[in-house]
Amino acid sequence: MAGGKPADTTIEYKIFYTTTQLGTYSYKRSGKSVESKLSMQAGPGVTINSEIKGTQEKGVFSDLSFSLEQGKVKVNSTFSGKKLTVDRGDGKPITLDSDPKEVFWANIHPQIGKDMLAGVESPNTKVKIHLVDSWSPLELKISPKPSITRMVKGKSIPVRVFHVDFPGVGLDYFLDEEGDVLAMDVPQQKVRFIAEGAEKVFEDPLAKYPNLSQATHKVETIEWKMKTRDGAELVSTVVKPKEPGKYPVILSRTPYGRAASAFGAEFWAERGYVFVSQDVRGAGGSGGEWDPFMFEAQDGYDAVQAAAAAEWSNGKVGMIGASYGGYVQWAAASLKPPALKAIIPQVSPPSSAMENLPYDQGVFTLFQNLWWLKIVADPKQSNMAAATQGITKPEALKKLPLSKVDDELFGKNYPLFDKWVKRETAKDWKGWNFGSATSKVTIPVFHISGYFDGDQIGTQLHWRALAKQGHGRQWMIYGPWTHAFNTTQSLMGEDFGPEAIMELDSEYLRFFDTYLKDKSVGQAEKPRSRFFVTGENRWRDSKTWPPVGKPANFFGQVQKGKTAKHILGTEPTSGNLLIKFDPAKVSVPKALTGTLDLQSQNSVKFKDIVNDDPYFVTAPFATDRVFAGAAKLEFEVRTNAQDTDFFAALIEIRPDGTIWPLGQGGKYRASYRMGLDKRVAITPGKPFTVRMEFWDVAHRVKKGSKLALALSSNSFPMASRNLGTMEPAFTAKKWVVQNNLILSSKASPIRLTLNEISAKP
């Protein structure tokens, strides 16, 4: 070995999530023989055990055994003599011919695959590897980063750093002079592998903020119970400083198991906070009826006040949490509990069941609702593994009436799904219809979301409601992220760069230090909105959202003839457009009003997603143009049905034919045109105006690209079919073929309006 290092090597690692140790990893090498073993906690109650043994030379194995055990998942594979045998524990092992020549790499074994970094000197070097986990070839992009000098086992040594783009995840490797891995960092997941003696490879990002609360406390974990006003007992896991005293409280409420929500709570307790992770009503260990979202306002109020009165509390409470855990913060804040001083809602749904899920502008979001139902059907033991499982019987989604889809798909009836289908207006969701109260929230708010977050509309509506009332203490970060915020560095083959992932812990700590500890740490000087501009791939700051700009109007110009393609121009013209929808002939749409595979590492060509639905396209842009905020679409239409839907999407078509979606499009169900609290039938043949708003985005459309607007009356199975009648969805079986004629004229054109901001960064 170089530098006189012995061939026999043993390296022991610790695995951390933030400051919480998850497990251990060991690597042993004796000549060409390698043994790599890992045991870690992947989540509450979920342990991963994995082992690799074999003979390896220059990164390539001539023989190998691999085992992985994660919950009920067990995989064992052996490779020898160009034969691979894989046993997934189903009693049906398979044997394949295989002769991989690439460097081997394993997902959670840092030292396996270190040889792939050898010789990489240029940014975005493409390296072919063989992935042990799935026994498949893969191409990674690897970039060297500036070397650093760090203390390792008491000696100051040079450390080489490489950034690896694994599909959907960015990894940083830190190597010693011999090429062994001192550490591996997965910023998106807050997970680090650190070799013994190499702890100082990482600089604490909070160390540069000495004015923020530092980790000076030892911690302990206790259980705490409280009762709501109607007697339901709610159970919490409390992680707190071990020293007796009264501390500010950070409350997190969840239906997914309080242990998961408390993961990493030591970060807060070490810094002088009490972190309370509570199972919501009917979920986990808590009592009461499970009716999602419906009791969270009153229960949230009671939980805040009870936490404030606890013996370990100083009376000040903040809240943090994502998704459902973001919604519960708005629910509690809407009732203004006196002890609630600040909230950090992350990827929060809105304060209405009719504007995202289970309904979006009155459209039943079928696929999303079924996906979530699988997770929460048994709230005493939520099934998070279902989040990655697909639909195995797609034809079941066509079942009528809508209330029977769950029976057909899962082979059983879920009363919870029936409730969702029955509650068709805002009046049916009294516990989850407090949007007007949201605007009265006066405490400080720190919003977090992404343009491709399925609940992003909540952030959009909440920010707007507070801004309209002149709320002076709200901050927001919008990233190029999905619902798994601050984890996506690339989508659809678009690499945003490592800057797309933010260090958020100091941002959260600064916010709570300010409003729960009354510390002067510069929160007021932080930009009110920080947003990532895709296409430009950099962050911008603004005092407002959307940033100040000017309206950019485009008009749909209908072309004659049987063509799906029309012009998106700068002047209104006349010309009617027919959009036909037959509920009996639904299929998964290829058009952009359907759903793109954002997680794909491959770019998408426009020709591969367009179908017979109409779309409008501009001429190539003469200059770069940047749009930020929510686009608006307006047009006049008449139909033969009593009800119908419209779906719209905006995309950039690049000169090479690839596309990029400008955020998430708009939805419109005509029977709710008078408001979401009632359905009003259309008079067949009588014109009405469609006004549709898209979801927030910030994107730079490059010179030479085109902007396209896609329209459809079908987004099945993401959305339930509109049958064209006014019969309640719970019982409706009959449908009407909908002939929707868009009436475009100079006086009443198809008008698309975007907020255009300066192209200068």
C-alpha positions in Angstrom: 0.0 0.0 0.0 1.1 3.6 -0.6 2.8 5.4 2.2 3.8 2.1 3.9 0.2 1.4 5.1 -0.2 -2.4 5.9 -2.3 -4.5 3.6 -4.3 -5.7 6.7 -6.7 -2.8 7.7 -9.6 -2.5 10.1 -11.7 0.7 10.2 -14.5 1.2 12.6 -17.2 3.8 11.9 -20.1 5.4 13.8 -23.2 6.4 11.9 -25.1 9.6 12.9 -28.3 11.3 12.2 -27.4 14.9 13.1 -26.0 14.3 16.6 -27.9 11.1 17.3 -25.9 7.9 16.7 -27.8 5.4 14.5 -25.4 2.5 14.5 -22.0 1.2 13.5 -20.1 0.1 10.4 -16.9 -1.8 10.2 -14.6 -2.6 7.3 -11.8 -5.2 7.4 -9.3 -5.9 4.6 -6.7 -8.7 4.7 -4.8 -8.9 1.4 -7.6 -9.2 -1.2 -10.2 -10.5 1.3 -12.8 -7.9 2.3 -15.5 -7.9 5.0 -17.9 -5.0 5.4 -20.6 -5.1 8.0 -23.3 -2.6 9.1 -26.0 -2.3 11.7 -28.1 0.9 12.0 -31.4 2.2 12.9 -33.1 3.6 9.8 -36.1 4.9 11.8 -38.1 4.1 15.0 -38.3 0.3 15.2 -36.6 -0.2 11.8 -33.1 -1.7 11.9 -30.9 -2.4 8.9 -28.3 -5.2 9.0 -26.1 -5.7 6.0 -22.9 -7.6 5.3 -20.6 -8.0 2.3 -17.8 -10.5 2.1 -15.6 -11.4 -0.8 -12.4 -11.1 -2.8 -11.7 -7.7 -4.2 -8.9 -6.3 -6.4 -8.9 -2.8 -7.8 -12.5 -2.3 -6.8 -13.8 -5.4 -8.7 -15.0 -8.6 -6.8 -14.2 -12.0 -8.2 -16.5 -13.6 -5.6 -18.9 -12.0 -3.2 -21.7 -12.6 -0.7 -24.2 -9.9 0.1 -27.0 -9.8 2.8 -29.5 -7.2 3.7 -32.2 -7.4 6.4 -34.5 -4.4 6.8 -37.7 -5.2 8.7 -39.5 -7.9 6.7 -37.2 -7.4 3.7 -34.4 -10.0 3.5 -32.1 -10.4 0.5 -29.1 -12.7 0.2 -27.0 -12.9 -2.9 -23.8 -14.8 -3.8 -21.5 -14.3 -6.8 -18.9 -16.7 -7.8 -17.6 -18.2 -11.1 -19.6 -15.7 -13.2 -22.8 -17.0 -11.5 -25.1 -14.8 -9.4 -27.7 -16.3 -7.1 -30.3 -14.1 -5.5 -32.6 -15.2 -2.7 -35.3 -12.8 -1.5 -36.7 -15.1 1.1 -39.7 -16.1 -1.0 -38.4 -19.7 -1.5 -37.7 -18.9 -5.2 -34.0 -18.1 -5.5 -32.8 -17.2 -9.0 -29.5 -17.8 -10.7 -28.1 -15.6 -13.5 -25.0 -15.4 -15.6 -23.0 -12.3 -14.7 -19.6 -11.0 -15.3 -19.4 -7.4 -14.2 -16.1 -5.6 -14.9 -17.0 -2.2 -13.2 -15.9 -1.1 -9.8 -18.4 -2.4 -7.2 -20.3 0.0 -5.1 -22.8 -0.5 -2.3 -25.4 1.9 -1.1 -24.6 1.9 2.7 -21.1 0.5 2.7 -18.8 3.5 2.2 -15.5 1.6 1.8 -17.0 -0.7 -0.9 -16.6 1.4 -4.0 -13.9 3.8 -2.8 -11.9 2.8 -5.9 -14.4 4.5 -8.1 -12.9 7.8 -7.0 -9.4 6.9 -8.2 -8.2 9.1 -11.0 -11.2 11.5 -10.9 -9.8 14.9 -11.5 -12.4 16.8 -13.5 -15.9 18.0 -12.5 -18.8 15.8 -13.5 -16.6 12.8 -14.5 -18.9 9.9 -15.5 -17.9 6.7 -13.8 -19.5 3.3 -14.4 -20.0 1.2 -11.3 -21.8 -2.0 -10.4 -24.4 -1.6 -7.7 -24.3 -4.5 -5.2 -27.7 -3.8 -3.7 -29.6 -4.5 -7.0 -26.8 -6.1 -8.9 -27.1 -3.7 -11.8 -24.8 -1.3 -13.7 -25.1 2.4 -13.0 -23.3 5.6 -14.1 -22.4 8.1 -11.5 -21.2 11.7 -11.8 -18.2 12.4 -9.6 -16.6 15.8 -9.0 -13.4 16.5 -6.9 -13.8 19.3 -4.4 -11.0 21.3 -2.9 -8.9 19.3 -0.5 -9.0 20.3 3.2 -6.6 19.8 6.1 -8.1 18.2 9.2 -7.0 16.6 12.5 -7.3 12.8 12.3 -6.2 10.7 15.2 -4.3 13.6 16.6 -2.4 14.4 13.3 -3.0 17.1 10.8 -3.4 15.5 7.4 -4.6 16.5 3.9 -8.1 15.1 3.2 -9.3 14.7 -0.4 -13.0 15.4 -1.0 -15.3 14.1 -3.7 -18.9 14.8 -4.5 -20.9 11.9 -5.9 -24.2 12.2 -7.7 -26.2 9.1 -6.9 -29.7 9.2 -8.5 -31.7 11.6 -6.4 -29.0 11.9 -3.7 -25.7 13.7 -3.4 -22.9 12.1 -1.3 -19.6 13.6 -0.2 -16.6 11.3 0.4 -13.6 12.3 2.5 -10.5 10.2 1.9 -7.1 9.9 3.6 -3.8 9.8 1.8 -4.2 6.0 1.3 -7.5 6.4 -0.4 -9.5 4.9 2.5 -12.8 6.6 3.5 -12.5 8.7 6.6 -16.2 9.8 6.3 -19.2 9.9 4.1 -21.8 12.6 4.3 -25.4 12.5 2.9 -26.6 16.1 3.5 -30.1 15.5 2.2 -30.7 12.8 4.8 -28.5 14.3 7.6 -26.7 11.0 7.8 -22.9 10.7 8.3 -20.5 7.8 8.5 -17.4 8.8 10.5 -14.3 6.7 11.1 -12.9 6.5 14.7 -10.5 9.4 15.1 -11.9 11.3 12.1 -14.6 13.3 14.0 -12.9 16.6 13.2 -13.2 16.0 9.4 -16.5 17.8 9.8 -16.8 21.3 11.0 -20.0 21.9 13.0 -22.0 24.3 10.8 -23.4 25.9 13.9 -20.0 26.6 15.4 -19.8 29.7 13.2 -22.9 31.1 15.0 -21.7 31.3 18.6 -24.6 33.6 19.4 -27.0 30.8 18.8 -27.8 28.3 21.6 -25.0 25.7 21.8 -25.1 22.0 22.7 -24.2 22.2 26.4 -26.9 20.1 28.0 -27.1 16.4 28.7 -30.5 15.0 27.8 -33.1 12.5 29.0 -36.3 11.0 27.5 -39.6 10.7 29.4 -43.2 9.9 28.6 -45.9 12.5 29.1 -49.7 12.3 28.9 -52.3 15.0 28.8 -56.1 15.1 28.3 -58.0 17.3 25.8 -61.1 19.3 26.7 -63.3 16.3 25.8 -61.2 13.8 27.8 -59.2 12.1 25.0 -55.7 11.1 26.4 -52.8 12.2 24.1 -49.4 10.5 24.6 -46.1 12.2 24.0 -42.4 11.4 24.0 -40.4 14.2 25.7 -36.7 14.7 25.1 -35.4 17.4 27.5 -32.3 18.7 29.2 -31.4 16.4 32.1 -30.7 19.4 34.4 -33.8 20.4 36.4 -35.3 23.6 35.2 -37.9 25.3 33.1 -37.2 25.5 29.3 -39.0 26.6 26.2 -41.0 23.9 24.5 -40.9 22.8 20.8 -44.1 20.7 20.1 -44.4 18.3 17.2 -47.7 16.5 16.6 -48.0 13.6 14.2 -50.2 10.7 13.0 -47.1 8.7 11.9 -45.8 7.6 15.3 -44.3 9.9 17.9 -41.0 8.0 17.9 -40.4 9.0 14.3 -41.1 12.6 15.0 -38.7 12.6 18.0 -35.9 11.3 15.8 -33.1 13.8 16.2 -34.8 15.6 19.1 -31.5 15.5 21.1 -30.4 18.4 18.9 -32.9 20.6 20.6 -32.6 19.2 24.1 -28.8 19.7 24.0 -29.4 23.4 23.3 -31.8 24.1 26.1 -35.2 23.2 24.7 -37.8 20.6 25.6 -38.9 18.7 22.5 -42.4 17.2 22.8 -43.4 14.6 20.1 -47.1 13.8 20.4 -49.3 11.2 18.8 -52.5 13.0 17.5 -55.9 11.8 18.5 -56.6 8.2 17.5 -53.1 7.6 16.3 -50.2 5.7 17.9 -50.7 5.6 21.7 -53.3 8.4 21.9 -57.0 7.8 22.5 -60.0 9.2 20.8 -61.5 8.8 17.3 -59.2 8.8 14.3 -60.7 11.3 11.8 -57.7 12.9 10.1 -57.4 16.7 10.3 -60.8 17.2 11.9 -59.9 17.6 15.5 -56.4 19.2 15.2 -57.5 22.8 15.9 -59.0 22.2 19.4 -56.5 19.4 20.2 -53.6 21.5 19.1 -54.8 24.4 21.3 -55.1 22.1 24.3 -51.7 20.5 23.7 -50.0 23.8 23.5 -51.5 25.1 26.7 -50.9 21.8 28.5 -47.2 21.8 27.4 -46.8 25.4 28.6 -48.1 24.4 32.0 -45.9 21.3 32.4 -43.3 21.4 35.2 -40.4 21.4 32.7 -41.8 24.3 30.7 -41.1 28.1 31.0 -44.5 28.8 29.4 -43.4 29.5 25.9 -44.2 27.0 23.1 -43.2 26.8 19.5 -44.2 24.2 16.9 -42.3 22.4 14.1 -43.2 19.6 11.7 -43.7 18.6 8.1 -46.8 17.7 6.0 -49.5 16.7 8.5 -47.1 18.0 11.1 -47.2 21.3 9.3 -51.0 21.4 9.1 -51.5 20.8 12.8 -49.5 24.0 13.5 -51.9 26.1 11.4 -54.8 24.4 13.1 -53.6 25.2 16.5 -52.5 28.7 15.6 -56.0 29.5 14.2 -57.4 29.4 17.7 -54.6 31.6 19.1 -53.5 29.6 22.2 -51.7 32.2 24.4 -48.6 30.1 24.9 -47.9 29.6 21.2 -45.2 32.0 20.2 -43.9 30.8 16.8 -44.3 28.0 14.2 -42.2 26.4 11.5 -44.7 24.6 9.1 -42.8 22.6 6.6 -44.6 21.4 3.4 -47.9 22.0 5.0 -51.3 21.3 3.4 -53.7 24.3 3.4 -56.3 25.1 6.0 -59.1 23.6 3.9 -59.9 20.1 2.7 -61.1 21.5 -0.6 -57.8 23.1 -1.8 -55.3 20.2 -1.9 -56.4 16.9 -0.4 -58.8 15.1 -0.3 -60.1 17.7 -2.8 -58.2 20.2 -4.9 -60.5 23.0 -6.1 -63.3 20.4 -5.7 -61.5 17.7 -7.7 -61.1 14.5 -5.7 -57.4 13.8 -5.8 -57.9 10.0 -6.3 -54.3 8.6 -6.5 -53.0 10.8 -3.7 -55.9 9.9 -1.4 -55.4 6.2 -2.0 -51.7 6.5 -1.5 -52.2 8.2 1.8 -55.0 5.8 2.9 -52.5 2.9 2.7 -50.3 4.7 5.2 -52.9 5.8 7.7 -55.7 3.2 7.5 -54.5 1.8 10.8 -53.3 4.9 12.7 -52.2 2.8 15.7 -49.4 1.5 13.5 -48.9 3.7 10.4 -47.5 1.9 7.4 -44.8 4.2 6.1 -43.4 1.4 3.9 -46.6 1.9 1.8 -45.3 5.3 0.7 -43.0 3.6 -1.8 -45.4 0.9 -3.0 -47.2 1.3 -6.3 -50.8 0.5 -7.4 -51.0 -3.2 -8.3 -54.5 -3.1 -9.9 -54.7 0.1 -12.0 -58.0 -1.1 -13.5 -59.6 -0.9 -10.0 -59.3 2.9 -10.1 -62.0 3.0 -12.8 -64.6 1.4 -10.4 -67.9 3.2 -10.0 -69.2 4.5 -7.8 -66.1 6.3 -6.6 -66.8 5.0 -3.0 -66.1 1.4 -4.2 -62.6 2.1 -5.6 -61.0 1.1 -2.3 -63.0 -2.1 -2.1 -61.9 -3.0 -5.6 -58.3 -2.0 -5.1 -57.6 -3.4 -1.6 -60.2 -6.1 -1.3 -61.9 -4.4 1.6 -63.9 -1.3 2.5 -62.3 1.5 4.4 -64.8 3.7 6.2 -62.3 6.5 6.2 -62.3 6.6 2.4 -66.1 6.6 2.4 -66.1 9.7 4.6 -63.8 11.5 2.2 -66.0 10.8 -0.8 -69.2 11.8 1.0 -67.8 15.2 2.2 -68.0 17.0 -1.1 -68.1 20.7 0.1 -66.3 22.9 2.5 -69.4 22.8 4.8 -68.8 19.0 5.2 -65.4 19.7 6.7 -66.2 21.9 9.7 -63.1 20.8 11.6 -60.9 21.3 8.6 -62.2 24.5 7.1 -60.6 27.4 9.0 -58.9 29.3 6.2 -60.4 32.6 7.2 -59.0 32.2 10.7 -55.5 31.6 9.3 -55.3 35.2 8.2 -55.7 36.3 11.8 -52.6 34.5 12.9 -50.2 37.1 14.3 -47.3 35.0 15.7 -44.0 34.7 13.7 -44.1 32.0 11.0 -41.2 30.4 9.0 -42.6 28.6 5.9 -40.7 25.8 4.1 -41.8 24.2 0.8 -40.7 23.3 -2.7 -42.2 23.8 -6.2 -42.8 20.1 -6.6 -44.2 19.5 -3.2 -47.6 17.8 -3.5 -48.8 20.1 -0.6 -47.1 23.2 -1.8 -50.4 25.1 -2.2 -50.7 25.2 1.5 -47.6 27.4 1.8 -48.7 29.5 -1.1 -52.2 30.2 0.5 -50.9 30.7 4.0 -48.2 33.1 3.0 -50.7 35.1 0.9 -53.3 35.2 3.7 -50.8 36.6 6.2 -49.2 39.0 3.7 -52.7 40.4 2.8 -53.2 41.3 6.5 -49.8 43.0 6.7 -48.2 40.3 8.8 -44.7 41.6 9.5 -43.0 38.5 10.9 -43.1 35.8 8.3 -40.2 34.2 6.4 -40.3 31.6 3.6 -37.9 29.3 1.8 -38.9 27.8 -1.6 -36.6 25.2 -3.0 -36.5 23.0 -6.1 -37.9 20.2 -3.9 -40.5 17.6 -3.7 -42.5 16.8 -0.6 -39.3 15.4 0.8 -38.0 18.9 1.1 -34.3 19.8 1.1 -33.4 16.4 -0.3 -33.6 16.8 -4.1 -30.5 18.1 -5.8 -31.7 16.8 -9.2 -35.1 16.0 -10.9 -35.9 14.7 -14.4 -32.2 14.7 -15.3 -31.8 18.4 -14.2 -28.8 18.9 -11.8 -29.4 21.9 -9.6 -26.0 21.7 -8.0 -25.0 21.1 -4.4 -26.3 24.6 -3.4 -29.8 23.3 -3.8 -29.5 21.6 -0.4 -29.5 24.1 2.4 -28.2 24.0 5.9 -31.5 24.6 7.7 -30.7 23.7 11.4 -29.1 27.1 12.1 -32.1 28.8 10.4 -34.6 26.9 12.6 -32.5 27.5 15.7 -32.1 31.2 15.0 -35.9 31.5 14.6 -36.7 29.7 17.9 -33.9 31.4 19.8 -35.4 34.7 18.8 -39.0 34.0 19.7 -38.8 31.3 22.5 -35.6 32.6 24.2 -35.9 36.3 23.4 -32.3 36.3 22.0 -31.1 39.0 19.6 -29.6 36.8 16.9 -30.4 38.6 13.7 -33.7 37.0 12.7 -35.1 40.4 11.6 -32.2 40.8 9.1 -32.9 37.5 7.3 -34.5 37.8 3.8 -38.2 37.4 4.0 -38.3 35.1 1.0 -35.5 33.0 -0.3 -36.3 31.2 -3.5 -34.4 28.9 -5.8 -34.8 29.8 -9.5 -34.7 26.6 -11.6 -33.2 27.0 -15.0 -30.9 29.6 -13.4 -30.0 27.1 -10.6 -29.3 29.7 -7.9 -31.0 31.2 -4.9 -32.4 34.7 -4.8 -33.7 36.8 -2.0 -36.7 39.1 -1.8 -38.6 41.3 0.7 -41.9 39.9 -0.7 -43.4 36.9 -2.4 -43.9 36.9 -5.2 -41.0 39.2 -5.9 -41.9 42.5 -7.5 -42.3 42.1 -11.2 -44.6 43.0 -14.1 -47.4 41.0 -15.7 -46.5 39.0 -18.8 -49.6 38.2 -20.8 -49.9 35.4 -23.4 -52.9 34.6 -25.5 -54.1 31.3 -26.8 -54.5 31.6 -30.6 -56.6 28.7 -31.9 -55.4 27.3 -35.3 -57.9 25.8 -37.7 -57.8 22.1 -38.7 -57.5 18.9 -36.7 -54.3 19.7 -34.7 -53.4 19.6 -31.1 -50.9 22.4 -31.5 -51.9 26.0 -31.3 -50.1 29.3 -30.8 -49.4 31.0 -27.5 -49.0 34.6 -28.7 -48.8 38.1 -27.5 -52.1 39.3 -29.0 -55.7 38.0 -28.6 -57.4 36.5 -31.5 -60.8 34.7 -32.2 -61.2 31.0 -32.7 -63.1 28.3 -30.7 -61.6 25.1 -29.4 -63.3 21.9 -28.6 -62.0 19.7 -25.7 -63.9 16.4 -25.5 -63.9 14.1 -22.5 -65.5 10.6 -22.4 -65.4 9.2 -18.8 -65.7 5.7 -20.2 -62.4 6.0 -22.1 -60.0 7.1 -19.5 -56.3 6.0 -19.5 -53.2 7.4 -17.9 -52.6 10.6 -19.8 -49.3 11.2 -21.6 -50.0 15.0 -21.7 -48.4 17.3 -19.1 -51.7 17.7 -17.4 -50.9 14.2 -16.1 -47.9 13.4 -13.8 -44.3 13.4 -14.8 -41.8 11.1 -13.2 -39.9 13.8 -11.4 -37.5 11.4 -9.8 -36.3 10.0 -13.1 -32.7 10.8 -13.8 -33.4 11.1 -17.5 -34.6 14.2 -19.4 -38.1 14.0 -21.0 -38.7 14.8 -24.6 -41.8 16.8 -25.5 -42.6 14.3 -28.3 -42.9 11.5 -25.7 -45.5 13.2 -23.6 -47.8 15.1 -26.0 -51.1 13.5 -27.0 -54.3 14.6 -28.8 -55.2 17.1 -26.1 -54.7 20.7 -27.2 -51.6 22.7 -26.3 -50.4 26.2 -27.1 -46.8 27.1 -27.8 -44.9 30.3 -28.1 -42.2 31.2 -30.7 -38.7 30.7 -29.4 -37.8 33.3 -26.8 -35.4 36.0 -28.0 -33.9 36.5 -24.6 -33.9 34.7 -21.2 -37.0 35.4 -19.2 -37.6 34.7 -15.5 -41.1 34.1 -14.1 -41.9 33.8 -10.3 -45.1 33.4 -8.5 -48.5 31.8 -9.5 -49.6 31.9 -13.1 -53.2 32.7 -13.9 -55.4 31.3 -16.7 -58.8 32.6 -17.8 -61.1 31.6 -20.7 -64.8 31.3 -21.5 -66.4 28.0 -22.2 -69.8 26.3 -22.7 -70.6 22.6 -22.3 -73.4 20.1 -22.8 -72.9 18.7 -19.3 -73.9 19.9 -15.8 -70.3 19.7 -14.6 -66.9 19.3 -16.1 -63.2 19.7 -15.3 -60.2 21.5 -16.7 -56.5 20.8 -16.0 -53.6 23.0 -17.2 -49.8 22.8 -17.1 -46.9 25.1 -18.2 -43.7 23.8 -19.6 -40.5 25.0 -21.2 -39.6 23.2 -24.4 -35.9 23.5 -25.0 -34.2 23.7 -28.3 -33.2 20.0 -28.1 -36.8 19.0 -27.5 -36.4 18.2 -23.8 -38.9 19.8 -21.4 -39.0 21.3 -17.9 -42.3 21.8 -16.0 -42.9 25.2 -14.5 -44.0 23.9 -11.2 -47.4 22.3 -10.8 -50.4 23.2 -12.9 -53.9 24.3 -12.1 -57.2 22.4 -11.6 -60.8 23.6 -12.0 -64.2 21.8 -11.3 -67.0 23.9 -12.8 -69.7 23.0 -10.3 -67.6 24.9 -7.6 -67.3 28.1 -9.6 -69.5 29.9 -7.0 -67.3 28.8 -4.2 -66.1 25.6 -2.5 -68.9 25.5 0.0 -71.5 24.4 -2.5 -72.0 22.7 -5.9 -73.9 24.6 -8.6 -74.9 22.9 -11.8 -73.9 24.4 -15.2 -76.7 25.3 -17.5 -75.9 23.3 -20.6 -75.1 25.6 -23.5 -74.7 28.7 -21.3 -71.2 30.2 -21.4 -69.3 30.6 -18.1 -65.8 31.9 -17.3 -63.0 29.6 -16.0 -60.5 31.3 -13.7 -57.7 29.0 -12.7 -54.5 29.7 -10.7 -51.4 27.6 -10.9 -49.1 26.7 -8.0 -46.0 28.9 -7.2 -42.8 28.5 -9.1 -39.6 30.5 -10.0 -38.0 29.5 -13.3 -35.7 30.9 -16.0 -36.8 30.1 -19.5 -33.7 30.3 -21.6 -33.2 32.1 -24.9 -34.3 29.8 -27.8 -36.7 27.9 -25.6 -40.5 27.9 -26.1 -43.2 28.2 -23.4 -46.1 25.8 -23.8 -49.6 25.6 -22.1 -51.3 22.2 -22.1 -55.1 21.9 -21.5 -57.3 18.9 -20.8 -60.5 17.8 -19.1 -58.9 14.6 -17.9 -56.2 13.9 -15.3 -57.1 10.4 -14.3 -56.0 8.6 -12.2 -54.3 11.5 -10.3 -57.8 13.0 -10.2 -61.1 11.2 -10.2 -63.2 11.4 -13.4 -65.8 14.1 -13.6 -68.9 12.1 -14.8 -70.6 15.3 -16.0 -73.6 15.0 -13.7 -74.6 16.5 -10.3 -75.2 13.1 -8.7 -73.1 12.7 -5.5 -69.8 10.9 -6.2 -70.6 8.4 -3.4 -73.4 6.8 -5.5 -72.8 8.1 -9.1 -72.5 5.4 -11.8 -73.8 7.2 -14.9 -71.8 9.6 -17.0 -72.1 12.2 -19.7 -69.6 12.6 -22.6 -68.5 16.2 -22.2 -68.1 18.5 -25.2 -66.4 21.6 -23.8 -66.2 24.4 -26.3 -63.7 27.1 -25.4 -64.9 30.4 -26.8 -61.9 32.6 -27.7 -62.4 36.1 -29.0 -60.5 39.4 -29.0 -62.9 40.7 -26.3 -62.7 37.5 -24.2 -59.5 35.6 -25.1 -57.7 32.7 -23.6 -55.4 34.7 -21.3 -52.3 33.4 -19.5 -50.7 35.8 -17.1 -47.3 35.3 -15.4 -45.3 37.5 -13.0 -42.0 38.3 -14.8 -39.1 39.5 -12.8 -35.6 40.7 -13.8 -33.5 38.3 -15.6 -30.5 39.7 -13.9 -29.7 37.5 -10.9 
